[in-house]
């Protein structure tokens, strides 16, 4: 009986529509199965959970597929029966379905490399990339041959039409001339899917602690549009809270270093004076290396000899062995290193509006009479980097492609000319060329007897992993090759810098922006945030800092080594002035936030849920524990709640009546 009803559907005016809807659900299921096996090492093989993920996924697929075909379904319903099978009917059908199939096949195929990179369905990263078409299209073309992609998409569309033609599906669509009243019975089959599309929420798929199972139950297109609609997350609306005064009270107890005192007794003022001795004022070059995971280094067990220069530096520097990035994107690393703030939910502050004139490390450098530079090998328009750094008083050095700074940004911008570029890909010039810019502007500042602070952002260790030929013994297009070239360029830069008169009075802070991958079993995979950092060329003897350190602590720790007296409202702390047992690291991934303290990880999310895990030392795997440490929960909430509130209400900004917030 059921088979006969199905047969009637596929012998009707709606035959093509239901055929393509069935193909979409089939291909989505096959991709779901593929992702299950691909990420099998991170899956909790609970049969009930797997069945639930596939059922949930089917609901999303049914709803999304119906939305793809909604316009065509209405057309099939209301199109006058006397014109069914006409030339217009056929042209509209083929053109509309060709467009729909192009979108369907592209979205399905695009999910595969995205899953490989991030281990999740489309999220806000995919949404952000839509804004920057030049970099993204160039990256796709350099990573995956664009003509081949177009050929595959066209071939899939043609094969689909051939398949439907051979199955005589089109003949049914163009020959069934039943009246609208009888067609409505077929149209009504889609109504449950339309209802589903209204009531389904992406977070309904998050039913377990296992990230892979949760993501398997989602649909990439549905996730994409969910991220598009919620690219900003208001902490007060979505996250667990405590009383504001209590939050600041807890925060202030945890922020204070042993050599600090608070400027005032005001309950929400976190400004602290920092007292030290023997101030030094060397030049500072901060190098943020793209996607430079800790596990690339020999010190952390890598045996491929990818980073001989960094390995050597680790033995000659202040080497942080237990440091964790706050996020999984470059803008999060920039936020952590410049604003020294936990990763508040939603977009990084780098990408948000009204982010100028914030208290940052540049505030402290400028109070010490340093000139800050932001040096980037691509167009700093990408991810709003130029407006952010310019808004904090940095002079900008980048590949200007005609994208101007905002009118309110009053800073100098210098273009990297073609004559100074030997190699360039979608993301920018190669690291060797970038470091030459660093030396160029260091020479310029040195001649003016002006101490300088440079924030240098590299790009060579980013897909498509291309770099100048003949430099290393690994091929282009390979992650390990890009890592080795990145290390080669760093070594060459330091060798060139040593020939300069300013080298002896320059300190180099070399750190990753984030890890190479964030994919894994958990919503937050702590091991995928472990990054290296060194402070090189200090007069102090080399040492290893094995204490737990957050990325936001790196620059305050540098200020401690330099013996600086300053006032701060940063959230980062000098690890050497932090009591043993008070160390913590902040880790987030856009909507899920956490604090690592000792072997406990507290996690909060946008459903106002709080979870607590024990962390295994060997592999940083998590095990949820039901009895929560309420003190750690309050600490975690206090950091994120106050940081979000301070940005939202303008408290991160410098005083309007002062050039700098810092008090002398």
C-alpha positions as CSV (number, residue, x, y, z in Angstrom):
1,X,0.0,0.0,0.0
2,X,2.8,2.4,1.0
3,X,4.8,1.5,-2.1
4,X,1.9,2.2,-4.3
5,X,1.4,5.7,-2.8
6,X,5.1,6.4,-3.2
7,X,4.9,5.2,-6.8
8,X,2.0,7.6,-7.4
9,X,4.1,10.5,-6.1
10,X,6.9,9.6,-8.5
11,X,4.5,9.3,-11.4
12,X,3.0,12.7,-10.8
13,X,3.6,16.4,-11.6
14,X,5.8,16.4,-8.5
15,X,8.0,13.5,-9.7
16,X,11.2,15.6,-10.4
17,X,10.8,17.6,-7.2
18,X,10.5,14.4,-5.0
19,X,13.3,12.7,-6.9
20,X,15.8,15.6,-6.3
21,X,14.6,15.9,-2.7
22,X,15.3,12.1,-2.3
23,X,18.7,12.5,-3.9
24,X,19.6,15.4,-1.5
25,X,18.6,13.3,1.5
26,X,20.5,10.3,0.2
27,X,23.7,12.2,-0.5
28,X,23.5,14.1,2.8
29,X,23.2,10.7,4.6
30,X,26.1,9.3,2.7
31,X,28.2,12.3,3.7
32,X,27.1,11.8,7.3
33,X,28.2,8.2,7.1
34,X,31.5,9.3,5.6
35,X,32.1,11.8,8.4
36,X,31.3,9.1,11.0
37,X,34.0,6.9,9.7
38,X,36.4,9.8,9.1
39,X,36.2,10.9,12.7
40,X,35.7,7.4,14.2
41,X,38.6,7.9,16.6
42,X,36.7,10.7,18.3
43,X,33.3,9.1,18.3
44,X,31.6,7.6,21.4
45,X,30.1,4.5,19.8
46,X,26.8,4.5,21.6
47,X,24.3,2.9,19.2
48,X,21.4,5.0,20.6
49,X,23.3,8.2,20.2
50,X,24.3,7.3,16.6
51,X,20.8,6.4,15.6
52,X,19.6,9.7,17.2
53,X,22.2,11.7,15.3
54,X,21.1,10.1,12.0
55,X,17.4,10.6,12.7
56,X,18.0,14.3,13.7
57,X,20.1,14.7,10.6
58,X,17.3,13.3,8.5
59,X,14.9,15.9,9.9
60,X,17.3,18.7,9.1
61,X,18.0,17.3,5.6
62,X,14.2,16.9,4.9
63,X,13.6,20.5,6.0
64,X,16.6,22.0,4.1
65,X,15.9,20.0,0.9
66,X,12.3,21.2,0.9
67,X,13.4,24.8,1.3
68,X,15.7,24.5,-1.6
69,X,12.7,23.3,-3.7
70,X,10.1,25.5,-2.1
71,X,9.7,27.9,-5.0
72,X,9.5,25.1,-7.5
73,X,6.9,23.3,-5.3
74,X,4.6,26.4,-5.4
75,X,5.2,26.7,-9.1
76,X,4.1,23.0,-9.6
77,X,1.1,23.6,-7.5
78,X,-0.3,26.8,-9.2
79,X,0.9,26.5,-12.8
80,X,-2.1,26.3,-15.1
81,X,-2.7,22.7,-16.3
82,X,-3.2,23.8,-19.9
83,X,0.4,25.0,-20.0
84,X,2.0,21.9,-18.4
85,X,4.6,20.5,-20.7
86,X,4.9,23.7,-22.7
87,X,8.3,25.2,-23.7
88,X,8.1,27.7,-20.8
89,X,7.4,24.9,-18.3
90,X,10.4,22.9,-19.5
91,X,12.8,25.9,-19.6
92,X,11.8,27.1,-16.1
93,X,12.1,23.5,-14.7
94,X,15.5,22.9,-16.2
95,X,17.0,26.3,-15.3
96,X,15.6,26.3,-11.8
97,X,16.7,22.8,-11.0
98,X,20.1,23.4,-12.5
99,X,20.6,26.3,-10.1
100,X,19.3,24.3,-7.2
101,X,21.5,21.3,-8.0
102,X,24.5,23.6,-8.4
103,X,23.9,25.0,-4.9
104,X,23.2,21.5,-3.4
105,X,26.3,19.8,-4.9
106,X,28.5,22.8,-4.1
107,X,27.3,22.9,-0.4
108,X,27.7,19.1,0.0
109,X,31.2,19.0,-1.6
110,X,32.3,22.1,0.3
111,X,31.5,20.4,3.6
112,X,34.2,17.8,3.1
113,X,37.3,20.0,3.3
114,X,35.6,22.1,6.0
115,X,35.0,19.0,8.1
116,X,38.6,18.0,7.5
117,X,39.9,21.4,8.7
118,X,37.6,22.0,11.7
119,X,35.8,18.7,12.4
120,X,32.4,20.4,12.4
121,X,29.6,21.5,10.0
122,X,29.6,25.0,8.6
123,X,29.8,27.7,11.3
124,X,30.6,31.3,11.7
125,X,33.9,30.8,10.0
126,X,32.2,29.9,6.8
127,X,29.9,33.0,7.2
128,X,32.9,35.3,7.8
129,X,34.7,34.0,4.8
130,X,31.8,35.0,2.5
131,X,32.6,38.7,3.2
132,X,36.2,38.4,1.9
133,X,35.6,37.1,-1.6
134,X,39.1,37.9,-3.0
135,X,41.0,35.9,-0.4
136,X,38.6,33.0,-0.3
137,X,38.2,32.6,-4.0
138,X,41.9,32.9,-4.5
139,X,42.6,30.4,-1.8
140,X,40.1,27.9,-3.3
141,X,41.7,28.3,-6.7
142,X,45.2,27.8,-5.3
143,X,44.2,24.9,-3.1
144,X,41.7,23.1,-5.4
145,X,41.8,23.8,-9.2
146,X,38.8,26.0,-9.9
147,X,38.3,24.7,-13.4
148,X,38.2,21.1,-12.1
149,X,35.6,22.0,-9.4
150,X,33.4,23.7,-12.0
151,X,33.8,20.7,-14.3
152,X,32.8,18.3,-11.5
153,X,29.8,20.4,-10.5
154,X,28.5,20.7,-14.2
155,X,29.1,17.0,-14.7
156,X,27.1,16.1,-11.6
157,X,24.2,18.3,-12.8
158,X,24.3,16.7,-16.2
159,X,24.5,13.2,-14.8
160,X,21.5,13.9,-12.5
161,X,19.4,15.1,-15.5
162,X,20.4,12.0,-17.5
163,X,19.5,9.8,-14.6
164,X,16.1,11.5,-14.2
165,X,15.5,11.3,-18.0
166,X,16.3,7.6,-18.2
167,X,13.9,7.0,-15.2
168,X,11.2,8.9,-17.2
169,X,10.8,11.3,-14.3
170,X,10.6,14.4,-16.5
171,X,7.9,12.7,-18.6
172,X,5.7,12.4,-15.5
173,X,6.3,16.0,-14.5
174,X,5.5,17.3,-18.0
175,X,2.5,15.1,-18.7
176,X,0.5,15.0,-15.4
177,X,-2.2,17.6,-15.9
178,X,-4.4,17.0,-12.9
179,X,-6.1,20.1,-11.5
180,X,-4.8,22.3,-8.6
181,X,-7.2,20.7,-6.1
182,X,-5.7,17.3,-6.7
183,X,-2.1,18.6,-6.9
184,X,-2.5,20.0,-3.4
185,X,-2.6,16.5,-1.9
186,X,1.0,16.0,-3.3
187,X,2.1,19.5,-2.2
188,X,0.8,18.7,1.4
189,X,3.5,16.0,1.7
190,X,6.0,18.9,2.0
191,X,4.1,20.7,4.8
192,X,5.7,18.7,7.7
193,X,9.1,19.7,6.3
194,X,8.1,23.4,6.2
195,X,6.9,23.1,9.8
196,X,10.1,21.5,10.8
197,X,12.1,24.3,9.2
198,X,10.3,26.7,11.5
199,X,10.7,24.8,14.8
200,X,14.1,23.3,14.3
201,X,17.0,25.0,16.0
202,X,20.6,24.0,15.5
203,X,21.3,23.6,19.2
204,X,18.7,20.8,19.3
205,X,21.3,18.6,17.7
206,X,23.7,19.2,20.7
207,X,22.4,16.3,22.8
208,X,25.7,14.8,24.0
209,X,29.2,15.7,25.2
210,X,30.6,14.2,22.1
211,X,31.3,16.9,19.4
212,X,31.4,14.5,16.5
213,X,28.0,12.9,17.3
214,X,26.4,16.4,17.7
215,X,27.8,17.6,14.4
216,X,26.8,14.4,12.6
217,X,23.2,15.2,13.5
218,X,23.3,18.6,11.8
219,X,23.0,19.8,8.3
220,X,25.7,22.0,6.8
221,X,23.4,24.4,5.1
222,X,21.1,24.7,8.1
223,X,24.2,25.3,10.3
224,X,25.5,27.9,7.9
225,X,22.3,30.0,8.1
226,X,22.0,29.6,11.8
227,X,25.5,31.0,12.2
228,X,24.6,33.8,9.8
229,X,21.7,34.8,11.9
230,X,23.6,34.6,15.2
231,X,27.0,36.0,14.4
232,X,26.8,38.0,17.6
233,X,26.0,36.4,21.0
234,X,24.9,38.6,23.9
235,X,26.4,37.2,27.1
236,X,23.6,38.5,29.3
237,X,20.9,36.8,27.1
238,X,22.5,33.4,26.5
239,X,25.1,32.6,29.2
240,X,25.0,31.8,32.9
241,X,25.3,34.8,35.1
242,X,26.0,35.9,38.7
243,X,25.2,39.2,40.3
244,X,27.4,41.9,38.6
245,X,28.9,43.1,41.9
246,X,29.7,39.6,42.9
247,X,31.3,38.9,39.5
248,X,33.6,41.9,39.8
249,X,34.4,41.0,43.4
250,X,35.5,37.5,42.3
251,X,37.3,38.9,39.3
252,X,39.3,41.4,41.3
253,X,40.5,38.8,43.8
254,X,41.8,36.7,40.9
255,X,43.3,39.5,38.7
256,X,45.6,41.0,41.3
257,X,49.3,40.1,41.0
258,X,51.7,40.0,43.9
259,X,53.2,43.4,42.8
260,X,50.0,45.2,42.1
261,X,47.4,47.4,43.9
262,X,44.1,48.6,42.7
263,X,43.8,52.3,41.7
264,X,40.4,52.8,43.3
265,X,37.8,51.1,45.5
266,X,35.1,51.4,42.8
267,X,33.5,48.0,42.5
268,X,33.8,47.7,38.7
269,X,37.2,49.4,38.3
270,X,39.9,46.8,37.5
271,X,42.7,49.2,37.0
272,X,45.9,48.2,38.8
273,X,49.2,49.8,39.3
274,X,52.2,47.5,38.7
275,X,55.4,48.2,40.7
276,X,58.7,46.8,39.6
277,X,62.4,47.8,39.5
278,X,65.1,48.4,36.9
279,X,63.0,49.3,33.9
280,X,64.4,48.3,30.5
281,X,63.2,49.7,27.2
282,X,64.3,47.5,24.4
283,X,62.5,47.4,21.0
284,X,59.9,44.6,20.9
285,X,59.0,42.5,17.9
286,X,56.0,40.3,18.5
287,X,55.7,37.6,15.8
288,X,52.4,35.8,15.6
289,X,52.9,32.7,13.5
290,X,49.9,31.3,11.6
291,X,48.6,27.9,12.8
292,X,51.8,27.0,14.6
293,X,50.7,24.1,16.9
294,X,52.8,22.9,19.7
295,X,53.0,19.4,18.3
296,X,55.1,20.6,15.4
297,X,58.0,21.1,17.8
298,X,60.7,18.6,18.7
299,X,60.3,19.7,22.4
300,X,56.7,18.3,22.3
301,X,57.6,15.0,20.7
302,X,57.7,15.7,16.9
303,X,60.4,13.7,15.2
304,X,60.1,15.1,11.6
305,X,62.6,17.9,12.2
306,X,60.2,20.5,10.9
307,X,61.2,23.4,13.2
308,X,65.0,23.3,13.8
309,X,65.2,27.1,14.2
310,X,62.4,27.3,16.6
311,X,63.7,24.3,18.5
312,X,67.1,26.1,18.8
313,X,65.3,29.3,20.0
314,X,63.5,27.3,22.7
315,X,66.8,26.3,24.3
316,X,68.1,29.9,24.1
317,X,65.0,31.8,25.3
318,X,62.3,32.0,27.9
319,X,60.3,29.1,26.6
320,X,56.6,28.6,27.6
321,X,55.9,24.9,27.5
322,X,52.3,24.9,28.9
323,X,50.7,27.8,27.0
324,X,47.2,27.7,25.5
325,X,45.6,29.8,22.8
326,X,42.3,31.3,23.6
327,X,40.6,30.4,20.3
328,X,40.9,28.7,16.9
329,X,41.2,31.7,14.6
330,X,43.8,34.4,13.9
331,X,41.6,37.2,15.1
332,X,41.3,35.4,18.5
333,X,45.0,35.2,18.8
334,X,45.3,38.9,17.9
335,X,42.6,39.7,20.5
336,X,44.4,37.8,23.2
337,X,47.9,39.2,22.4
338,X,46.8,42.9,22.1
339,X,43.8,43.2,24.4
340,X,44.8,40.5,26.9
341,X,41.1,39.5,27.4
342,X,39.3,36.2,27.5
343,X,37.5,35.1,24.3
344,X,34.1,36.7,24.8
345,X,31.3,34.9,22.9
346,X,30.4,35.7,19.2
347,X,32.9,37.4,17.0
348,X,36.3,38.4,18.1
349,X,36.5,42.0,19.3
350,X,38.9,42.5,16.3
351,X,35.9,42.1,14.0
352,X,33.3,44.0,16.0
353,X,32.1,47.6,15.4
354,X,33.1,50.3,17.8
355,X,36.4,48.6,18.8
356,X,38.7,51.7,18.6
357,X,40.5,53.3,21.4
358,X,40.5,50.3,23.7
359,X,42.9,49.7,26.5
360,X,45.5,47.4,25.0
361,X,49.2,46.5,25.2
362,X,49.7,49.4,22.7
363,X,48.4,51.7,25.3
364,X,51.2,50.7,27.6
365,X,53.8,50.8,24.9
366,X,52.8,54.3,23.8
367,X,52.9,55.5,27.4
368,X,56.6,54.3,27.3
369,X,57.0,56.4,24.1
370,X,57.1,53.4,21.7
371,X,55.7,53.6,18.2
372,X,53.5,50.5,17.5
373,X,53.4,48.9,14.0
374,X,51.1,46.3,12.6
375,X,52.9,44.5,9.8
376,X,50.8,42.0,7.7
377,X,51.6,40.5,4.3
378,X,48.0,40.5,3.0
379,X,45.4,43.2,2.8
380,X,44.6,44.1,6.4
381,X,41.0,44.8,5.4
382,X,40.5,41.1,5.9
383,X,38.8,40.4,9.2
384,X,38.8,44.1,10.0
385,X,42.4,43.9,11.1
386,X,43.5,47.3,9.9
387,X,40.6,49.2,11.5
388,X,41.2,47.3,14.8
389,X,45.0,47.9,15.0
390,X,44.7,51.4,13.5
391,X,42.1,52.1,16.2
392,X,44.6,51.2,18.9
393,X,47.2,53.5,17.5
394,X,49.3,51.1,15.4
395,X,50.7,52.3,12.1
396,X,49.7,49.9,9.4
397,X,52.0,48.1,6.9
398,X,50.2,45.8,4.5
399,X,49.3,45.0,0.9
400,X,46.8,47.7,0.3
401,X,44.3,46.6,-2.4
402,X,42.4,49.9,-2.3
403,X,40.3,49.1,0.9
404,X,40.5,52.3,3.0
405,X,40.6,52.6,6.8
406,X,37.5,53.9,8.5
407,X,37.3,57.7,8.6
408,X,37.7,57.8,12.4
409,X,41.0,56.0,12.2
410,X,43.9,58.5,12.4
411,X,47.0,56.6,11.7
412,X,49.6,56.1,9.0
413,X,49.3,53.3,6.5
414,X,52.2,52.1,4.4
415,X,51.8,49.9,1.3
416,X,54.1,47.0,0.6
417,X,55.1,47.7,-3.1
418,X,55.3,45.0,-5.7
419,X,59.0,45.6,-6.1
420,X,59.6,44.3,-2.6
421,X,57.6,41.1,-3.1
422,X,59.2,37.9,-4.5
423,X,56.3,35.5,-3.8
424,X,52.6,35.9,-3.0
425,X,49.6,33.7,-2.6
426,X,45.9,34.2,-1.7
427,X,46.7,35.3,1.9
428,X,49.7,37.5,1.3
429,X,53.4,37.7,0.7
430,X,55.7,34.9,1.8
431,X,57.2,35.1,5.3
432,X,60.7,36.0,4.0
433,X,59.3,39.1,2.3
434,X,57.2,39.9,5.3
435,X,60.2,39.8,7.6
436,X,62.1,42.1,5.2
437,X,59.3,44.6,5.9
438,X,59.9,44.2,9.7
439,X,63.6,44.9,9.2
440,X,62.8,47.9,6.9
441,X,60.6,49.6,9.5
442,X,62.9,48.7,12.4
443,X,65.7,50.4,10.5
444,X,63.5,53.4,10.0
445,X,62.6,53.7,13.7
446,X,66.2,53.1,14.7
447,X,67.4,56.0,12.6
448,X,64.9,58.2,14.4
449,X,66.0,57.0,17.8
450,X,62.5,55.9,18.4
451,X,61.8,52.7,20.3
452,X,59.4,50.5,18.4
453,X,56.9,47.8,19.0
454,X,56.0,45.6,16.0
455,X,53.1,43.1,15.7
456,X,54.1,40.9,12.8
457,X,51.4,38.5,11.5
458,X,52.7,35.7,9.2
459,X,50.6,33.8,6.6
460,X,52.8,31.2,4.9
461,X,51.6,28.4,7.2
462,X,48.0,28.8,5.8
463,X,46.3,26.8,3.1
464,X,47.2,26.5,0.2
465,X,50.6,26.0,1.9
466,X,52.6,27.6,-1.0
467,X,56.0,29.3,-0.7
468,X,59.1,30.1,-2.7
469,X,60.7,27.2,-4.4
470,X,64.1,25.8,-3.5
471,X,64.1,26.9,0.1
472,X,63.4,23.6,1.9
473,X,63.3,19.8,1.1
474,X,59.5,19.4,1.3
475,X,56.9,20.0,-1.4
476,X,54.5,22.9,-1.7
477,X,50.8,22.3,-0.9
478,X,51.7,20.2,2.1
479,X,51.1,21.3,5.7
480,X,54.5,20.0,6.9
481,X,56.2,21.7,4.0
482,X,54.6,25.0,5.0
483,X,55.6,24.5,8.6
484,X,59.2,23.8,7.6
485,X,59.3,26.9,5.3
486,X,57.8,29.0,8.1
487,X,60.6,27.9,10.4
488,X,63.2,28.5,7.7
489,X,62.0,32.0,7.1
490,X,62.0,32.7,10.9
491,X,65.6,31.5,11.1
492,X,66.7,33.7,8.2
493,X,64.9,36.7,9.7
494,X,66.8,36.4,13.0
495,X,70.1,35.9,11.2
496,X,69.5,39.1,9.2
497,X,68.4,40.9,12.3
498,X,71.6,40.1,14.0
499,X,73.5,42.1,11.5
500,X,71.6,45.3,12.5
501,X,72.7,47.8,15.1
502,X,69.3,47.6,16.8
503,X,69.4,43.8,17.3
504,X,71.2,43.9,20.7
505,X,68.5,46.1,22.1
506,X,65.5,44.2,20.7
507,X,63.4,41.5,22.3
508,X,61.5,39.0,20.1
509,X,58.3,37.4,21.3
510,X,57.4,34.5,18.9
511,X,54.1,32.8,19.5
512,X,51.4,31.0,17.5
513,X,48.1,32.7,16.9
514,X,46.3,29.3,17.2
515,X,46.7,25.6,16.4
516,X,46.6,24.0,13.0
517,X,43.4,22.2,13.7
518,X,40.5,22.3,16.2
519,X,38.8,19.1,15.3
520,X,38.4,16.5,18.0
521,X,36.0,14.6,20.2
522,X,35.0,17.4,22.6
523,X,33.2,20.7,22.1
524,X,36.5,22.2,23.2
525,X,39.6,20.1,22.6
526,X,42.2,21.4,25.0
527,X,45.1,19.7,23.3
528,X,44.2,21.6,20.1
529,X,44.9,24.9,21.8
530,X,48.4,24.0,23.0
531,X,50.8,26.5,21.4
532,X,54.5,27.4,21.8
533,X,55.9,30.8,22.7
534,X,59.4,32.1,23.4
535,X,60.8,35.5,24.6
536,X,64.2,35.7,22.9
537,X,67.1,38.0,23.4
538,X,66.4,39.0,26.9
539,X,69.5,39.5,29.2
540,X,68.1,36.9,31.5
541,X,69.3,33.3,31.2
542,X,67.2,30.9,29.2
543,X,64.6,29.1,31.2
544,X,61.4,27.0,30.7
545,X,58.1,28.2,32.0
546,X,56.3,25.0,32.8
547,X,53.4,26.6,34.7
548,X,50.0,26.8,33.1
549,X,49.8,30.0,31.1
550,X,47.1,31.7,29.0
551,X,47.8,33.4,25.7
552,X,46.5,36.6,27.4
553,X,49.3,36.4,29.9
554,X,52.2,36.5,27.5
555,X,52.6,40.3,27.1
556,X,52.1,41.1,30.8
557,X,54.8,38.5,31.5
558,X,57.1,40.3,29.1
559,X,56.4,43.6,30.9
560,X,57.5,41.8,34.1
561,X,60.8,40.7,32.6
562,X,61.3,44.3,31.4
563,X,60.7,45.6,34.9
564,X,58.0,48.0,33.8
565,X,56.0,50.2,36.2
566,X,52.6,50.8,34.6
567,X,48.8,50.9,35.2
568,X,46.8,48.1,33.6
569,X,43.2,47.1,33.1
570,X,44.2,44.0,31.1
571,X,42.9,40.6,32.2
572,X,46.3,39.0,31.6
573,X,48.8,38.4,34.4
574,X,52.6,38.2,34.7
575,X,53.0,34.4,35.3
576,X,56.1,35.1,37.5
577,X,54.0,37.4,39.8
578,X,51.1,34.9,40.0
579,X,50.7,32.7,43.1
580,X,51.2,29.0,42.6
581,X,47.8,27.5,42.2
582,X,46.3,30.6,40.7
583,X,47.3,29.8,37.1
584,X,44.5,29.5,34.6
585,X,43.9,29.4,30.9
586,X,40.9,30.6,28.9
587,X,39.8,28.6,25.9
588,X,36.7,29.3,23.7
589,X,35.3,28.5,20.3
590,X,32.7,31.2,19.5
591,X,29.8,29.9,21.5
592,X,31.4,27.6,24.1
593,X,33.7,29.1,26.6
594,X,35.9,27.6,29.3
595,X,38.6,28.0,31.9
596,X,41.3,25.5,32.6
597,X,42.7,25.5,36.2
598,X,44.9,22.7,37.3
599,X,43.3,19.5,36.1
600,X,39.8,20.9,36.1
601,X,38.0,22.4,33.1
602,X,34.9,24.5,33.6
603,X,32.8,25.0,30.4
604,X,29.8,27.3,29.9
605,X,27.7,27.7,26.8
606,X,24.9,29.7,25.1
607,X,22.2,27.4,26.6
608,X,23.2,28.6,30.1
609,X,24.7,25.2,30.8
610,X,27.7,24.7,33.1
611,X,29.8,21.6,32.8
612,X,32.8,20.5,34.7
613,X,35.5,18.0,33.6
614,X,38.6,16.5,34.9
615,X,41.5,16.7,32.4
616,X,43.8,13.8,31.8
617,X,47.5,15.0,31.8
618,X,48.7,12.6,29.1
619,X,46.3,13.6,26.2
620,X,44.1,16.3,27.7
621,X,41.0,14.2,27.3
622,X,38.0,15.2,29.3
623,X,35.8,13.3,31.8
624,X,32.6,15.0,33.0
625,X,32.0,15.2,36.7
626,X,28.6,15.9,38.1
627,X,29.6,17.5,41.5
628,X,30.8,21.0,40.5
629,X,33.4,23.1,42.2
630,X,31.2,26.2,42.7
631,X,34.2,28.4,43.4
632,X,35.7,27.6,40.0
633,X,32.3,28.0,38.3
634,X,32.0,31.5,39.8
635,X,35.6,32.3,38.7
636,X,34.8,31.2,35.1
637,X,31.6,33.1,34.9
638,X,33.1,36.2,36.5
639,X,35.9,36.4,33.8
640,X,33.6,36.0,30.8
641,X,30.6,38.0,32.2
642,X,32.7,41.0,33.1
643,X,34.8,41.0,29.9
644,X,31.6,40.9,27.8
645,X,30.0,43.6,29.9
646,X,33.1,45.9,29.8
647,X,33.2,45.8,26.0
648,X,29.5,46.1,25.5
649,X,29.3,49.2,27.9
650,X,32.5,50.9,26.7
651,X,34.5,50.2,29.9
652,X,37.4,48.8,27.9
653,X,37.9,52.2,26.2
654,X,40.4,54.7,27.4
655,X,39.1,57.7,29.3
656,X,37.8,60.3,26.9
657,X,39.6,63.1,28.7
658,X,43.0,61.4,28.5
659,X,45.2,60.3,25.7
660,X,45.9,57.1,27.7
661,X,44.1,55.5,30.6
662,X,47.4,54.6,32.2
663,X,48.2,56.8,35.2
664,X,51.7,57.9,35.9
